[in-house]
Amino acid sequence: MDKTIKINLAGTLFNIEEDAYYMLRDYLQAINNRFHNIQGGNETIEDIESRISEIFQSQKITAGVISKPDVEAMIKILGKPEDFEVPGNQSNTVFTGPIKRRLYRNPDDSVFSGVCGGIGAYLNSDPVWIRIAFIIFSLFFGIGFFVYLALWIAIPNARSEYQKRELYGENYHRLNAAGIGTNISGGPGGAINEIFGAIGKFFYIVFRIIMIFFGVTFVALGFSALLVVFLAFFFKNPEFISMGSMNSNLFFMHDFLNFIVDPSISMWIIVLSFIALLLPLCAFVYWGIKMIFWFRVRDGVISLVLFITWVASLIALTVILVNAGVSFSKYGESTSQEILQNKRDTLFIMTGRKVEDLHTKKEFKIPENQYSMFISDPESRLCIRPRLRLSVTDEKTIKIEIRKKSMAVSRIDAVKKAESLIYDYRISRDTLYLDEYFTLSEGRKWSAEMIEVGLYIPEKTTLYFDNTCENLFPDRIRLNRVDKNMEYMSDIDNDTQPWQIGGRYWILSREGLVKASLLTEGKSTK
Amino acid sequence: MDLENTKAQMRKGILEYCILSILSRNSCYASDIIKELKEAKVIVVEGTLYPLLTRQKNSGLLSYRWEESQQGPPRKYYELTPDGRDYLKDLDNSWDELVESVNLIRKK
């Protein structure tokens, strides 16, 4: 819908469409110019104005908004000022008063958008020189191009005769005599202008094709993103849609939020993030549609309102998250060590509590950090995979180190939180049982907790990994070398992948994990 | 010669007289005057009337009063002043003379 303007005509309010408004304004301006110099002219103008208001009131105006045909009908009844048959007044000039020059884009002399045509008309010069100037300046880092874009956005189009008069100034009459739309410049610019016209048309078509292409892309991308957002927020079952390309993280956001913040504000976070995602995506789709169909809509106000809503929701979201997120400010850790009284040279490693046994689909992964969380199903507890690291030492004994890490408002709190993390391992003779996950203690909120399990193993020790052990190394096998004081020396590169280690004997060396030969294997198993 | 132009010139001449004649019967507001003038095909566009009314008022032939109307803002009701009536009488006479003169010429 077109923008409507409220006007006051002789004490009565009317809503009028923009086009009709310009037409009416031109008309009133003409009447004004006709009578304002004549004695009693102002009274006449007022009388005519109240008659216009009367005519509008008598017209059956659709939807209460005066449109162009309504104004045309009114002018037909009242007549144009030059048609007024007033005895003793021979002056039939319509526009008389001096007029302020203003810059508009010129729709009557345009190659692309009328910017150059408008500047040319404004400066009383041939637009062809302006066009050439823009092209030349475009060669310098595209300055001309960007200036052109800025002007296109900033300068309004000359829609009405009155605006054209403001644009052309003195030359308006010359233009009228020649007929609007014909090339008034002639001269040297004529042929060049024609060439520019053809080039302009060509570029316009190319431009439209590009716009349509982008428009379709925008709509498609925006729409599929909207679909994902809607599915994520309203359907919590990821199996509902194919999981091939999609990350399940989104679907359990709400469940995990309850472990990060107070459940009372988690709803707010969801609503706000929904708005924060929805609005730009809608705008994206809308722009796409606009690009495809290339229509003009007076959407300034609603765009502004939506933009403010979006910014406000982002600010609110940030404030809420910052308020809840102060607990991430300080880092703390707690370390415990135990020496395995293992006289043998073979260590069996098995998994204790298993993620598999949680029977949960609610998994949340941050792949970059190799961080993965689960929510256990009946009792709804947050379970996180620890990281296992193997270190080759010069010591004679095997040592296990549990390093718990957390974050909180203060260091002390962080350390306390870290200590409260629940992780179990068990040593039984020469077997080490490691849990696949650790949990937060009751009532604690999540704040990026992690447990690093370090196994310090003498060189040449034989290791046997249980079939489920690959779960202890979610991404890769971390292997390094430490010196006597357990200080880090270097990483060991190894080609062994986690899925290869289960059910086999390995010998730990400075070069990495080496598959034990069949002979050794036989000897060790007995 | 432009026929339309000549017709317009003729209408211009009698327009003032017609307005005064309409107002001699009773006071009217602009739209009433327009209606009569249009019926009589004396004016083509309404805009012609307003400057004339103002001018006649300024030369003391007409006066107006404001009257409330049911729909919309108050209206100007025009009426003849005593000067206006005298003026109209003179015009009546000269119109009769004019018609006689024209007829005399046409019927020869």
HADDOCK unambig.tbl for C-alpha pairs under 7 A between the chains (distance, minus, plus):
assign (segid A and resid 11 and name CA) (segid B and resid 73 and name CA) 6.83 0.50 0.50
assign (segid A and resid 40 and name CA) (segid B and resid 54 and name CA) 6.37 0.50 0.50
assign (segid A and resid 43 and name CA) (segid B and resid 54 and name CA) 6.90 0.50 0.50
assign (segid A and resid 44 and name CA) (segid B and resid 50 and name CA) 5.55 0.50 0.50
assign (segid A and resid 44 and name CA) (segid B and resid 51 and name CA) 5.32 0.50 0.50
assign (segid A and resid 44 and name CA) (segid B and resid 54 and name CA) 6.13 0.50 0.50
assign (segid A and resid 47 and name CA) (segid B and resid 50 and name CA) 6.57 0.50 0.50
assign (segid A and resid 48 and name CA) (segid B and resid 47 and name CA) 6.96 0.50 0.50
assign (segid A and resid 48 and name CA) (segid B and resid 50 and name CA) 6.60 0.50 0.50
assign (segid A and resid 77 and name CA) (segid B and resid 45 and name CA) 5.80 0.50 0.50
assign (segid A and resid 77 and name CA) (segid B and resid 46 and name CA) 6.14 0.50 0.50
assign (segid A and resid 78 and name CA) (segid B and resid 45 and name CA) 5.03 0.50 0.50
assign (segid A and resid 78 and name CA) (segid B and resid 46 and name CA) 4.33 0.50 0.50
assign (segid A and resid 78 and name CA) (segid B and resid 47 and name CA) 4.69 0.50 0.50
assign (segid A and resid 79 and name CA) (segid B and resid 45 and name CA) 4.65 0.50 0.50
assign (segid A and resid 79 and name CA) (segid B and resid 46 and name CA) 6.30 0.50 0.50
assign (segid A and resid 79 and name CA) (segid B and resid 47 and name CA) 5.70 0.50 0.50
assign (segid A and resid 84 and name CA) (segid B and resid 45 and name CA) 6.80 0.50 0.50
assign (segid A and resid 84 and name CA) (segid B and resid 47 and name CA) 5.77 0.50 0.50
assign (segid A and resid 84 and name CA) (segid B and resid 48 and name CA) 4.37 0.50 0.50
assign (segid A and resid 85 and name CA) (segid B and resid 8 and name CA) 6.84 0.50 0.50
assign (segid A and resid 85 and name CA) (segid B and resid 12 and name CA) 5.99 0.50 0.50
assign (segid A and resid 85 and name CA) (segid B and resid 48 and name CA) 5.37 0.50 0.50
assign (segid A and resid 86 and name CA) (segid B and resid 12 and name CA) 6.34 0.50 0.50
assign (segid A and resid 86 and name CA) (segid B and resid 48 and name CA) 6.06 0.50 0.50
assign (segid A and resid 86 and name CA) (segid B and resid 52 and name CA) 6.94 0.50 0.50
assign (segid A and resid 87 and name CA) (segid B and resid 12 and name CA) 5.39 0.50 0.50
assign (segid A and resid 87 and name CA) (segid B and resid 13 and name CA) 6.78 0.50 0.50
